[in-house]
Amino acid sequence: MTIADVEGHIAAAPEAVQPMLRQLRRLIKAAAPKAEERLSYGMPFYEYHGRLVYFALHKNHVGLYPVGKAKDMYAKELQGYLAEKSTLRFPLGQPLPAALISKVVKARVEENGAKVAKRRSR
């Protein structure tokens, strides 16, 4: 079975986690309304002036990456979710930290926008 879009990807996930994935999708789209949504490497992916964020379902959590400079900006708030260098892990069955996710995605939008502005100013 080939999954063609993010909605199909979410629909293929176990029913119990679909609401969490849909909420995460809504949060990303609200924080980055100009981002293009697609699948990349078999995961939902958002592009805005380059790669913005991915999310993926794992056995015990949903991952969101990359975190980028938000890792330093929101270090204290990210404690407990940050894994590896630039990955957030949200445990299944627990509420998503919606405000924090919005901050991280908005920071990624600003980070990518700044890279484009820098390239244009050269």
Stockholm file with secondary structure:
# STOCKHOLM 1.0

chainA/1-122         MTIADVEGHIAAAPEAVQPMLRQLRRLIKAAAPKAEERLSYGMPFYEYHGRLVYFALHKNHVGLYPVGKAKDMYAKELQGYLAEKSTLRFPLGQPLPAALISKVVKARVEENGAKVAKRRSR
#=GR chainA/1-122 SS CCCCSHHHHHHTSCGGGHHHHHHHHHHHHHHCTTCEEEEETTEEEEESSSEEEEEEECSSEEEEECCTTHHHHTHHHHTTTEETTTEEEEETTSCCCHHHHHHHHHHHHHHHHHHHHHHHTC
#=GC SS_cons         CCCCSHHHHHHTSCGGGHHHHHHHHHHHHHHCTTCEEEEETTEEEEESSSEEEEEEECSSEEEEECCTTHHHHTHHHHTTTEETTTEEEEETTSCCCHHHHHHHHHHHHHHHHHHHHHHHTC
//
